[in-house]
Amino acid sequence: MQFIEDAALPPSALATYVRGVREVLERSETTGVIFGHAADAHVHVNPLLDVSRPDWRDRVEHILLEVTDLVSKLGGTLTGEHGDGRLRTPLLDRVWNPEERRRFAIIKQAFDPSAVFNPGVKIPVPRQHALDVVKYDPALDPLPPAAREALSTVERERAYSRFRLDLL
């Protein structure tokens, strides 16, 4: 599940970040994939969550908040490539100081005075919560067996570079 996405950190903090993410995942009894652009300390994290567990949403929130606080402590930003979006916008106060967030708002006001473009992105809207945008619903039909097996193959064989359609 992509909810941590792609933190960017000072290069000197990369090893500490990766160790910290691994510790957060371990404490949460969650495995995950860490990959990305190590040369510029820009790392993607995809936790592999067991959404059949009744506490999966609490687990997601715990992981997200801990990793966000780790990024902040290390002087990084929540995203180096994909943008803050509606998922990370409610967390920006954990990473950016009030003056920086005020500047975000000034820029948003200058280019979108009617606030019609991408509401809830970079500038939170009232009562916005990060996990409201997680695109998962346990009421959905399960994946077809062939697709489920393809994803299991990727996980089992660590075949993350394989083209998924070739596995079907």
N, C-alpha and C positions, 0 to 999 in steps of 0.2 A: 504494500500500500504506500503510495507516494504522499506523505504528509510532512516529511522533514525536508525533502527535496535537495537543495544544493547550496549549503553554507559556503561562504568564502571567508577565509581567515588570513591573518598575517602568516606568511610561510613558516616562521619560527614556531607557530602554535599548532601546526598540522598534526604532528605526532600526538600531542596532548589531546587534541580534538578527537582523533580516531580512537585513542585509548578510552577517552571519556564516553564516546558514543557506544563503544563495545560494553563498557561497564553499565551504562543505562539499559541497554538491551538485555544484558545478562540479569540485572536486577529485576527486569520486567518479564523474565522468562520468555524472551522473544529472540528469534534469530533474525539476521538482517544481512543485506548486501551493501557493502561500502565500495564505491567505485568513483572514478571521475578524473579530474585533472590535477593530479598530485603536484605537478611542477609549479602550478600557480595557487596551490592550497585551496582548491575549489572542489568540494567533495559531495557526491550524491549519496544518500542513504535511503534504502528501501527496506523497511522492516517487513518481515514475512509473518504477518499476523494470523493467528488462528481465530477467524471470525465466528467459529462455532462456539467459542467460549462465551458465556453470558457477560463477562466483564470486559469484552474486547474494546468497547468504546472508552471505558475508564483507563485501560492500558494505553490506548492511543494518546489520550490526553496527557497522561503521566509522562510518556516518552517525549511527546512534543514539547511540553513545558520544560522538562529537564534538559533536553538538547538545546532549546532556545536559550535557557539560562547559561548553558555551557558556552554557546556561541558568544553571548554578550560578555561573559567573564573573560573570554579570550580576545575580545576586541574585534570580533568578526561581524558579518552581516548574514541575515538568514538566507539570502539568495545572491548568487553571483551570475546567474544566467537566466533563470526562468521568471523572475519578478516576484514581488511580494504577494500579489493576488489577494483574493478574499480569504484564503486560508491563513496567511501570515500577517495580514494587515492588523487584526486585533492583538497581535503580539508585538507590534513595533515599539510599544512603550517599554518593553523589556530590553530592547536593544538600542534604541535611539533616544537621546535626551530630549527634553521639552523644546529646546530651541531648534533642534534639527527637525522635529516633527512640525513645529510652527512654520518652518521654511517649506516643508512639503505642502502644507495647507495653502501657503501664499502662492506657490507655483500652480497648484490645482485650481485655486480661485482665478488666477490670471488666465489660464487656458480653458477653463470650464466654469464660468461664473454661474451657470444655471445648474451645475452639478448633475448633468445628465449622462456624462460619459463614465462608464465603469464605476458605478456607485459601490462603495465598500472596498475599493482598491486604493491602497496607499493612505487613504484617509478613511478611518472607520465610520460606519453609520451607527446610529443608536442601537444598543443591544446586540451588536454583531459579535458572534462567537466563532472562533476558528473552526471548530469541528462541525458546524452547521453545513459546511460545503463538502464533507467527506462523501464521496459518491459510492455508497454501499447501502444496500437494503437487504436484510436477511429474508425478506419475503420474496425476493427474486427467485426465479427458477435456477436450479444449479446449472453449472456449465455442462455442455454435452460431454459424454465420456471421453471422446477423442481429444477435446480441448483440455479437459482435466488431466488426462494422461500426458499430453504435451507439456503442460506446466509442471507436472510432477517430474518429468524427465529433466527439464531444465534445472529444477531444484536438486534432484538426486545426483545428477551428473555435473552439477555446476556449469551447465552449458549456456551461460548467459550470453555468449556471443553468437549462438546459433539462431538462425532465422526461424521464428516460431511457426510460420506456415509450412516450412519443410518438415516439421515434426508431426504435422497432421497428415 
